[in-house]
Amino acid sequence: MNSLSSNAGALPPRGEVPLSPPGEGSRGDVGALLSSLGGPVDGQCPAVSAVIPVYNEEMNLPELHRRLVKTLEASGRSWELIYVDDGSSDRSLEILIGFTRDDGRVRVVEFNRNYGQHAAVFAGLSASRGEVVVTLDADLQNPPEEIPRLVAKIEDGFDVVGTRRKNRRDPLFRRLASRIVNRLTGGGMTDYGCMLRAYNRRVVEQIGECQEVSSFIPVLANLFAKRVVEIEVQHAERQAGVSKYGLGKLINLQFDLMTGFSAMVLRLMTYFGGMVALSAFALGGFILVMRVIRGNAWAQFGVFTLFAVLFLMVGMLFMCLGVLGEYVGRIYNEVRHRPRYVVSRIHGGGPA
């Protein structure tokens, strides 16, 4: 495969679309890149698009692809598969490119480095053409065999179909983090952490219009949906590889949710400040009264209590400043208008 620099000013190889020159497009959008493919092979958009973000999943990909193709073929609907390689360092990209050579309905969006799961899903949604778009992880914990159930719900008139994992097979800390996410978001769903979801075309296009860098797609989609539903799906243990969502990424996700979809924490800080001011006023009044009643000696014994309260207030103050810093930092990231991701190449899309 030629490097990007060597392709400058030349036509790309068939089925491969190189990166646009700097400055073209916005926020890493892949729509302009896809236009050079000349549209769908059969002249019509598929009924179902499956979007799968991939990061170092070489051991799971062959089985995942086999089950996806089998399930989509059995559904009787036209389909396409869109894998997004999120800067994998193993053989994942090589395996994915092999899939595109075997089947023209498979495309691979290749990132120049790792940008994270949600950036990869954003890219996959931008590349999708189906009337129904299904997203799922590549770790096989969410069975691809569940896809027809989600598509059927969209065809019943729902805009977004979420899923709730039955007998979840994840470590304790991930389950606890997921509960916090669900509590922060609400919105009528109980398992926002499950990536096996389905969206209708209108919702996907609305998501594509959103330009924020830090976001959480399941919650974002619900903002544009009139009818949402959540169904129970099976959940399996990871068969190979390790989870890419460590503690640090989970904490960052919590902050994205907190700052991107609610000002509740800022209001809590305001309420807390008001309560501290009232408490300080009441405490000062109490000390003054007791000093008048009991004399100067009484006030001296309360000095350590005052120190304890002071240290507590200072600690809370710094924590509140940290929360404000999270909001300001994300505002700074937005106003710089840097791309959400950079696409190196799009593989596939030609005849099988």
Secondary structure, DSSP 8 states (H G I E B T S, - for coil): ---TGGGTTS---TTEEE---TTSSSTT--HHHHHTTTS-TTSS--SEEEEEEESS-TTTHHHHHHHHHHHHHHHTS-EEEEEEE-S-SSSHHHHHHHHHHH-TTEEEEEESS---HHHHHHHHHHH---SEEEE--SSSSS-GGGHHHHHHHHHTT-SEEEEEEET--S-HHHHHHHHHHHHHH-TT-S-TT---EEEEHHHHHHHHH---SS--HHHHHHHT-SSEEEEEEE-----SS--S--HHHHHHHHHHHHHHS--HHHHHHHHHHHHHHHHHHHHHHHHHHHHHHH-HHHHHTTHHHHHHHHHHHHHHHHHHHHHHHHHHHHHHHHHTT--S--EEEEEE-S--
